[in-house]
Amino acid sequence: MGIGGCIILIAVGAILTFATDWHMSGVNLDLVGIILMAVGLIGIATFSGIARRRRVVVPPSPVVEEERHHHHHPGGTYGDYGTYE
């Protein structure tokens, strides 16, 4: 669930809590609305915490260049690359 889903939960919860006066037997719509708003707020906090961790920039490590050593091979060859002069 992303930020959009969390905002929808908050909106539906607010509508159920503040904009309706329906009465259902066995269901307290005000409480359901408050729960939906709380879940939406927790979701936004979690999502923003994860997004903040992803933005952490780690400085690149210094590049260490390796020195290439050329070895003199007896017989006039340099490995599998042919002869050297």
C-alpha positions in Angstrom: 0.0 0.0 0.0 1.5 3.3 -1.0 0.9 6.9 -0.1 -2.3 7.0 -2.2 -3.8 4.1 -0.4 -3.0 5.6 3.0 -4.6 8.9 1.9 -7.7 7.0 0.8 -8.0 5.3 4.1 -7.8 8.6 5.9 -10.4 10.1 3.7 -12.8 7.2 4.0 -12.3 7.2 7.8 -13.0 10.9 8.0 -16.1 10.6 6.0 -17.4 7.7 8.2 -16.6 9.6 11.4 -17.6 13.2 10.6 -19.9 13.2 7.5 -22.3 10.4 8.1 -25.1 9.8 10.6 -25.9 6.2 9.6 -26.7 3.8 12.4 -26.1 0.1 11.9 -26.8 -2.4 14.5 -23.7 -3.9 15.9 -21.3 -1.6 14.1 -20.1 1.8 15.4 -19.2 3.7 12.2 -17.5 6.5 14.2 -15.1 3.9 15.7 -14.5 2.3 12.3 -13.7 5.7 10.8 -11.2 6.5 13.6 -9.5 3.1 13.1 -9.2 3.7 9.3 -7.7 7.2 9.9 -5.2 5.7 12.4 -4.2 3.0 10.0 -3.8 5.5 7.2 -1.6 7.7 9.4 0.5 4.8 10.5 0.9 3.8 6.8 2.1 7.2 5.8 4.6 7.3 8.7 5.9 3.9 7.7 6.1 4.7 4.0 7.9 8.0 4.6 10.4 6.3 7.0 11.2 3.7 4.3 11.5 6.4 1.6 13.8 8.4 3.8 16.1 5.4 4.3 16.3 4.8 0.5 17.4 8.4 0.0 20.6 8.0 2.1 23.5 8.6 -0.2 26.6 6.6 0.6 29.8 8.3 -0.6 31.7 6.2 -3.1 34.8 4.5 -1.9 38.1 5.6 -3.4 39.2 3.8 -6.5 42.5 1.9 -6.0 44.2 1.3 -9.3 46.2 -1.9 -9.4 49.7 -1.8 -10.9 50.2 -4.2 -13.7 53.4 -6.1 -13.6 54.9 -7.4 -16.8 56.9 -10.5 -16.3 59.7 -11.6 -18.6 58.9 -15.2 -19.7 61.8 -17.3 -21.0 61.5 -18.4 -24.6 60.4 -15.0 -25.9 56.7 -15.3 -25.2 54.4 -13.3 -23.0 51.7 -15.7 -21.8 49.1 -16.6 -24.4 49.4 -13.2 -26.2 52.2 -14.0 -28.5 55.8 -12.9 -28.6 57.3 -9.7 -27.3 60.1 -7.8 -28.8 
